[in-house]
Every structure is written in structure tokens, then in C-alpha cells.
Amino acid sequence: MRIRAAIAVPAVSAAAAALLLSAPQGQAAPGRAQPARCAEQALTVRAKAAAADRTVVRVSVTNRGARACVVDRVPTVTFGDLDGAALPVPRGGTGTYRLAAGGTAHADVRTIGDPADPEARRVDALTVAASAAHWGRSFTAARLGAGGHVPVWEPVTTWWHRTAAAADRAIGLG
């Protein structure tokens, strides 16, 4: 069972309210009270290997709920029965990302730098979660369009982005 502490939400001043209106979607203005964490059942998580580079998996999360909510700033991506998760690029991936009602966020995961690397591992599936507290959704290599396995060695993931193109740029694709 997970225990969550109650958080007191401070009153918002007029200046902070003005910042709320000017803050980019997906980022909180300073002093802004965050919406509640997204319930896992209110989210749809998708993943697909990038056609241009089979070492990249494109992931997205959509908030199917009626209200904005927050997920972790970076997705949690794990690989088969291997220990650990993809590391955030850039570093400093702690924090939250605001998803509007009906909104979608995108991230890219590079599973391996060089598929011929002798240290590479191969897994049958990977799991993507919008928050570390969620179980996530598993995708087989075949379902991803990655062939019979996903090569893994020192995987990295981008932060969530407003568009798939922004996530592609962040990982180094076109």
C-alpha cells in the first residue's frame, strides 16, 4: 500500500494568477498550485519504434480525464527483466508535467547507442509508465515494430514534450 502525505495548497496572489495565465502548457508557473496526480486508469500510454531509427521508441501519454492532472516530468521506462530504467536526458528529470484534460505529451526513448555493442542486452518487451508510482503498460518488441527483441544498453529518455517533433529533436532525430 502507498501512503501519501497531504499537501497544503497556499492561496494564489494576483501576481501569481497572472503568471498562471502566461505559463506554457505542461509547465507550472512559480508558486502555482499543481493539479492532482493523474490516476493511472485515466491515462492512455502508447509506444512505437521510430521508423527512421529502430533504436528509438516514441511514447505518448493522453489524459482521458475531465480535469488537468500531473505526471512525472519524464516517463519511467523499464526493459524486460533487467534492473533499472532509462535515464532522463537532460538530467534533472524530477518534477511534474501538467496534462490538460484530453491533452497528450510525447517523449522518445533511445534504447541503445550502438546495436552492435558487445555489452548490449536484448529483451522481449519494455514497460512505459507516466509516473513511477504507476504499474505502466508493457509492449512486446513485435508490438513496438522492433522485430524479435529490443536491444538495450545505457538507455535514455527525453522529458515529456508538447509534440512528437519536439521529442524527436530532443533525442537527436530529424
N, C-alpha and C positions, 0 to 999 in steps of 0.2 A: 504494500500500500504506500502511496506517496502522500506526504504531509506537506501542505502548502501554507506558508505564513500569510496572514492578512497584511495588506499594504495600505497605509493611509494615503489618500489622494489629496494633495494640497489644493486650495482654491486657486483659480486662474485669474491673474490680473488682466487689465485691459491691454497692456503691452504684450503679455503672453498670448492673449486671444488673437491679437493682430498677427503674431508670429505663426499661430496655428493656421491661419488662412493663407499664409505665404509659404509654408513649408512644403517641399516637394513630396509627392505621394511616395509612401514607403519609408520616409524618414520623419522622425519626430522633431518638432521644434523644441528648443531649450525650455525646460520647465513644463512641457506638455504632458498631460496625463495620458498614459497609453491605454488603448482598449484592452480588454481581457485577452488572454491567450486563446488561440484558436483551438476548438475541440477537434480532435483527430477525425471524428466522423463527419465534420463539416467541410473537410478538405478532400480534394481530388489530386493525387500525385501521379504524374506521368513521367516516363523516361524513354528515350530512344537514342540509339547510336547515331552519331552525325555521319551523313553520307560522305562528306568531304574528308573526314579523318576518323577512322574506326577506333582510335584511342580516346575519343571524346564522346561522352554521353550527355545529351541535353535533357535536363529535368525541368519540370514546372510544377507549381502548386496553385490550385484555384480554390478560393474561399466560396463555397456554395451557400454560406450562411447569409442571413439578412442584415448582419451588422459587421462593421470592421472588426478585425481581430489581429493579433500579432503572432508571428512565428519567430524562430531563431533567425538571426541575420544570415546564417549560412545553413544549407541543408546538411543533415547528418547522412553520410553515405558510407555504408559498410559493404564488405565483399565476402560472400560465401561464409566459410567458417574461419576466415583469417581474423586475427586480432586487430583492433584499431579502426580508424575511419579516415577518410580523405581529409587532408589539412586545408584550411582556408587560404586562399590567395586573393587579395593581400592578407597578411597576418592581421590579427586583431578582430577576429570574427565574432567576438562575443557581443551580445546586444540583441535587439529585436528588429524585425521588419514588419511594417504595418501593411496588412492586406485589406483593401476596401471590400465591401460586400460585392461578390461577383468578380473580384479582381484576381489577376493571375500574376505570379512572379516567376522568373526564369533564372536558371543557373546552369553552368556547364561543369562537367567533371572530366579531368584528364586522368585516365586510369593508369597510364604508364608513359614515360618519356620515350623509351626505345623498346618496341616489342621484341627485338632480338636480344635484349639484355639477358645474360645468363642467370641473373638473380630473380627474373620475373616469375610470378606465380600465376596460375590460371584457375579461375573459379567459374562455376556454372551459373551464378546469379549474383546480383547486387541488390541491396535494400536502400531505399531512399525515405527519409523522414524529414518533415518540415521543422520539427523540433526534437531535440534529444530526448524529451520525455515521451515521445510517441513511438509506437512499435514500427511504423513505416510500412511501406509496400515493397514487396520483393518482385524483381523482374529477372526472368531467366535470360541467359545470353541469347537464345533463339528469339525470345520475345523482343529484346532490345534491337535485334537485327545485327548482332555482333558475331554471328556464327555459333560454333560449338562451345566457346568459352570466352571469358573476359580476361585479358592479360592485365595483371596488377603489379605495380612496383612504385612506391612513393607517390600514391595518388593525391591529387589536389582538386579542390572545388572552388568555384567563384562564390562571392556573396550573391544574394538574390538581386535581380535586376528587373526593371520595368518591362524590358523587351528581350526577346531571344537574341537579337542582333547585338545588344549591349553585352549580354553574357558571352557571346561568341568573341567579341572584341577583347573582353577581359581575360579570356583563356588563350587568345592568340590566333583565333580563326578569322579569316577574311574580314 
